[in-house]
Amino acid sequence: MQKRLRVGLTTICCFSLFAMGCNGPVPAPELRPDTGPGNGFTYLRPKGWRGAGQVEVGGNAGTIELTSGTAYLKIGADLADSLMADMMTASNSQLGGVADALPGQLGAAVRANTKPAVEKLHDAQAVSLGKKLDPFNGGKMQLLQSKLGEGRFSEYTGKDGGREMHGYRVTILGGDKRYSLRAQCAETDWNALKPVYEKIIQSIGPGPQN
């Protein structure tokens, strides 16, 4: 009878943990230098976090996704969005020429819409993430100086399946690639993981082949 009671209590406790999300607090992990898929980038990898990488077609680029409890980290380097950024930059240059030829406020209005390519791609990232988190607050876009060049980052919040989430999203244009990062966790784990995510963001650099 006592054995059955212990089993019953264990089952109830496990079910309660499942209802709360199956995860206890995520401890701040040790960070170790690592290289992304396809040698596309270098970064600090959280020890013990599980996940896999995927190399982009053509190599020299790819994406890594890692998880631990409520924590999620995705870092990617891709060539396609870099080409898109080149087209955006060319378009901005053309619009700038048009703005210079327009008088006063009209020229200023056109010039105000010629956002840098990295900001346009960062905005697009917010739209995509907003489809996964509801409600979603994309946060203020801020300047980021990285080992790869100038980028943009935002601190965001949102709900995923009723759970409050908090994270960083990053967009960087460097060389022939667009680099992106999303690092998030449950609001309850944010204070512990925020400095970890910030170290990872600052650690992202060019891969061995770059």
N, C-alpha and C positions, 0 to 999 in steps of 0.2 A: 504493500500500500504506500509506504513512504517513498519507494523507488518510483512508483507511478506518479506520486504527487510532485516529486522533483522533476520528472520528465515533463509533466504538465506545466509547471511553473517556468521551466526552460523554454518550452514552446511559446508560452504567453509572452515572455520577455523578448524572444526573437521576433515574434510578430509585432510587438510594440516598436522595436528598433526598425523593422521594415516599414511600419507606418510612418515613422519619423524620417525615413529616407535611407535606412540601412547603414548610415555613415556616422561615425563619431567625428570629433574635431580633427581637422587635417593639420598635423604638425608641420612646422617650417622645415623643409628638407635641406640636406646638404646639396650643394651645387657643384657639378663637375664639368670641365670643358668637354665638348663633344662637337661632332661635325654632322650637319644635316644630310638628308638623302641626296645622292648625286653630287656630293661635295659642294652643294649650292650655297652653304653658309656655315658659320661656326656659331656656337652659343653655349650657354651654361645649362646643363640638363639636370633636373631634379632627381636625385638618387632615389630609387625605389618606385618611381612613377612608371606606370605601364603604358605601352602603346607601340605603334608601328609607323614606319615611314613609307612614303611612296615617291618613286622617282618619276619626274615628268618625262614624257616622250622626248627623246633627243638627248636626255641626260643633262648633267650640270645644273639641275634644278629639281625641286621636289618639296614635299610637305611632311612634317612630323606632327602627330597628335598624341598627347600624353594625358593620362588621368590618374587621380588618386582621390578616392572619396568624392566629394563635391567639386574638387579642383579639376580644371581643364586647361590645357595649354596647346595651342596650335600655332606653328610657325611655318611659313611657306615662302618659297622663292619661285617665281614663274616668269617666263619670257613673254607670253602673250600680252599681259597687261603692261609690260614695259613698251611693247610696240604701240599699244593703244595710247600710252602716255606720250610717246613721240608725236603721234597724230594730234593729240590734244594740244601739245606745245606749239606745233605748227599752226593749228587753228587759232590759238591765242595770239600768235604773232600777226596773223592776218587781221584778226579783230582789232589788235592794237593799232595797226596801220589805218583801219577804217575809223577808229575812234579819234586818231590824230587829225583826220580830215573833217570831222564833224565839229560844229560850233558848240561852245559852252557846255551847258548841262547835258545835252544829248551825247556829246563825246564822253563826258564823265560817266554817264550811265552805262554806255557800252564798255568802257574801260573797267568799271566795277564788276562786270560779269565775266571778265577774263581771269578766272581763277587759275592758279598754278595747277598743272596736271596732277601733282600729288594730292592736292586738296580735293579735286574732283573724284579721284579714286577712293579717297578716304570717305567722302560723302556716300559713294556707291556702296562701300562696305557697311555703312550704317543702315542703309536701306535693306540690305540683305539680312543683317543681324536683327533688324526690327521685325522681320517675318518669323523669327524663331523665339523672340522674347516678347511677351505681351502682358502688361504694358511695357514700353521700352523708352528709356531716356538716354539718348546717344551722347550726352555730355558736350562740353565745350571743346572745340578743336584747338590744340596747342602745338607750338613748334617743338620739334625734337631734333637735336644734333646727335647723330649716331656715327659709328665707325664706317657706315656705308654711305653717309651723306645726309642731307637734310630730309626730315620726315615730318609726319604729323601723328599726334596721339590724342586719345580721348579717354576719359574715365566714364564708364557707363553703368547703369543699373537697369534691372528689368526682372520680370517673373518668368520662370520656366516651370510649367506644371504646378503653379501655385507657390513655388519656392522663390524667395527673394534672392536674386543673384547680383553680383558686383564684379566689375572687371575693367581691364584695359584693352584697347584695340589700337593697333599701330599700323601705319602705312609708310613705307620708305621707297624712294626711287634711287637706285644706285647702280651705276654701270649699265649692264644690259638686262637688269632684272627689276621686278617689283617685289618687294619683301613685305609680308604682312604678318601680323601677330594678333592672336586673341588669347587673353589670359583671364579666366574668370573662376569664381567659386561662390558658394553660398555666402550670403551676407554675414553669417555667424563665423565664417572662416576668414573674412576679408582682412581683419587687423593682423592676423598671423601671416597671411600670404602676400599682402600688398608689398612689403619690402622685398620679398623674394621675386615677385614679378618684375619689380623695378630693376633689380640686378640683372635679370634675364634680358629685359629690353635693352639695357645698356651694353650687354655682352654680345649682341648679335653683330657679326662681322662677316667679311667676305670669305668664301670657301677657298680651299687650297688651289682650285683651278682658276680662280678669278684674278 
